[in-house]
Amino acid sequence: MFPKSAPLVALTALALVSACSRRPAAPPEPPGAGQPRADYAASPAVLKVTREGAGFRLAGTAPAGAKVRLASPSGAAAVAVADGAGRWNLTLPPAQEGYIYGLSETVHGRVVQAQGYIVLTPQGPAAQLRAGSGAVRLDPRAAPSLGALDFDSSGAAVVSGLAPADSRVFLKLDNRQMGQGRADEAGRYAISISQSVPRGDHLLEVSGDNFANRARVSIVPAKPLASGPMRLQVTQGGTRVDWLTPGGAVQSTILLD
């Protein structure tokens, strides 16, 4: 969850109380997800998403021989098999409204679910969406760069992106210091904003040794999702994704330009 745990608990409770039979379902978790396994298997991962014509090509990893499955909320699925080196690829056709998928694998007769959901947008940005945390961009991005801003209706927010591997990263909001973190070995970071972010327009800045990235964003709480588990919108600063978390709350992710 986001650092502001109390508002999020209240938000989730409110969402559950007010839910009705028409509430859109999140992308399905496959049977057996979360059950104990006698033997460990690394979960599947998408490493890169590139455009192929107007469609998408996904490249990822999974245990050798694993059957990798991308499942949409409608029940449609795309399947690939990891090769002997644990690599798999999938090509998906264009989609005017974008894709959101649950990612899983079947290996040694067991189902292993990946964290979060995979979103592909017609505008090009792609990401792994993570409830209560920062999105991981999957489309090609130069480093260092801002990747995404995640927030909820309480104003809890996380900024994520790329920086030099193992470097310190400092976060400012409207020219005020609001957090810091460290990039991992792959150069990825996710930093929670230390205070609730009010609605309105804001300036984000992340910086470190010899780099600084800035973006202007608009924080507006998401409207209810009426026709599916995801809504896409081109907004100030990037492509906005409002999406339904497994807990029933709506999280907003801006995939920054």
MONOR-V524695 format. One record per pair of residues at least 12 apart in sequence whose C-alpha atoms are under 8 Angstrom apart, sorted by the first residue. I is the first residue (numbers start at 1). J is the second residue. If there is no record, write none. Layout:
# MONOR-V524695
I;J  I;J
This chain:
# MONOR-V524695
1;131  1;132  1;133  2;132  2;133  2;156  2;157  2;158  2;192  3;156  3;192  4;156  4;196  7;154  8;152  8;154  11;153  11;154  11;249  12;247  12;248  12;249  15;248  15;249  16;248  22;226  23;225  23;226  23;228  24;225  24;226  24;227  24;228  24;229  24;244  25;73  25;228  25;229  25;244  26;73  26;229  26;244  26;245  26;246  27;71  27;72  27;73  27;100  27;101  27;102  27;117  27;229  28;71  28;72  28;73  28;75  28;102  29;102  29;113  30;104  30;111  30;113  31;111  32;110  32;111  32;112  33;111  33;112  33;113  34;112  34;113  37;110  41;63  41;107  41;112  42;62  42;63  43;62  43;104  43;105  43;112  43;113  43;114  44;60  44;61  44;62  44;63  44;68  44;103  44;104  44;105  44;112  44;113  44;114  45;60  45;61  45;62  45;103  45;114  46;58  46;59  46;60  46;61  46;138  47;59  47;60  47;61  47;138  48;60  48;138  48;139  48;140  49;126  49;138  49;139  49;140  50;139  50;140  51;124  52;91  54;93  54;94  55;91  55;92  55;93  55;94  55;95  56;91  56;92  56;93  56;94  56;120  57;89  57;90  57;91  57;92  58;89  58;90  58;91  59;87  59;88  59;89  59;90  60;87  60;88  60;89  61;82  61;86  61;87  61;88  62;82  62;86  62;87  62;88  62;105  63;82  63;86  63;107  64;82  64;83  64;84  64;85  64;86  64;87  65;81  65;82  65;83  65;84  65;86  65;107  66;81  66;82  66;105  66;106  66;107  66;108  67;79  67;80  67;81  67;82  67;105  67;106  67;107  68;80  68;81  68;82  68;88  68;103  68;104  68;105  68;106  69;103  69;104  69;105  70;101  70;102  70;103  70;104  71;101  71;102  71;103  72;99  72;100  72;101  72;102  73;100  73;101  73;229  78;90  94;122  95;121  95;122  96;122  97;121  97;122  97;232  98;119  98;120  98;121  98;122  98;232  99;118  99;119  99;120  99;121  100;117  100;118  100;119  100;120  100;230  101;117  101;118  101;119  102;114  102;116  102;117  102;118  103;115  103;117  103;118  115;130  116;128  116;129  116;130  116;131  117;129  117;130  121;232  123;239  124;139  125;137  125;138  125;139  125;239  125;255  126;138  126;139  126;255  127;139  127;255  129;253  131;245  131;246  131;251  132;251  133;150  133;158  133;190  134;148  134;149  134;150  134;158  134;159  134;160  134;190  134;191  135;147  135;148  135;149  135;150  135;160  135;253  136;148  136;160  136;161  137;161  137;255  142;162  143;162  143;163  143;164  144;161  144;162  144;163  144;164  144;211  144;213  145;161  145;162  145;163  145;213  146;159  146;160  146;161  146;162  146;206  146;213  146;214  146;215  146;256  147;159  147;160  147;161  147;162  147;255  147;256  147;257  148;160  148;161  148;253  148;254  148;255  148;256  149;253  149;254  149;255  149;256  150;251  150;252  150;253  150;254  151;251  151;252  151;253  152;221  152;222  152;250  152;251  152;252  153;220  153;221  153;222  153;251  154;196  155;195  155;196  155;197  155;198  155;199  156;192  156;193  156;195  156;196  156;197  157;192  157;193  157;196  157;197  158;190  158;191  158;192  158;193  159;190  159;191  159;192  159;193  160;188  160;189  160;190  160;191  161;188  161;189  161;190  162;183  162;187  162;188  162;189  163;183  163;187  163;188  163;189  164;183  164;187  165;183  165;184  165;185  165;186  165;187  165;188  166;182  166;183  166;184  166;185  166;187  167;182  167;183  167;184  167;187  167;208  167;209  168;180  168;181  168;182  168;183  168;208  168;209  169;181  169;182  169;183  169;189  169;206  169;207  169;208  170;206  170;207  170;208  171;191  171;193  171;204  171;205  171;206  171;207  172;204  172;205  172;206  173;202  173;203  173;204  173;205  174;202  174;203  174;204  175;203  175;204  175;205  178;193  178;194  178;195  179;191  179;192  179;193  179;194  197;219  198;219  199;218  199;219  199;220  199;221  200;218  200;219  200;220  201;216  201;217  201;218  201;219  202;216  202;217  202;218  202;219  203;215  203;216  203;217  204;216  204;217  215;237  215;256  216;236  216;237  217;236  217;237  218;235  218;236  218;237  221;252  222;242  222;250  222;251  222;252  224;250  225;242  225;243  225;244  225;250  229;243  229;244  230;242  230;243  230;244  231;243  237;254  237;256  237;257  238;254  238;255  238;256  238;257  239;254  239;255  239;256  239;257  240;252  240;253  240;254  240;255  241;253  241;254  241;255
